[in-house]
Amino acid sequence: MFQDILVYSIVISAIAYTILKIIQSLSSKQKTGCGGCSGCDIKQELLKKGEKSSHDCSCQSV
């Protein structure tokens, strides 16, 4: 009985976390092509120059 309750609570927590992250990703629209990537050197250079970044950044952490 206790194990069932524990498993159900973990599954419900995981589902709630997933739904929360999906809602956050859909509601936060990034204005740059990089999508808020802080590690992109090209984006940083464009921001320093005062230009809007249309760079489609693919600098995902591997």
Secondary structure, 3 states (H helix, E strand, C coil): CHHHHHHHHHHHHHHHHHHHHHHHHHHCCCCCCCCCCCCCHHHHHHHHCCCCCCCCCCCCCC
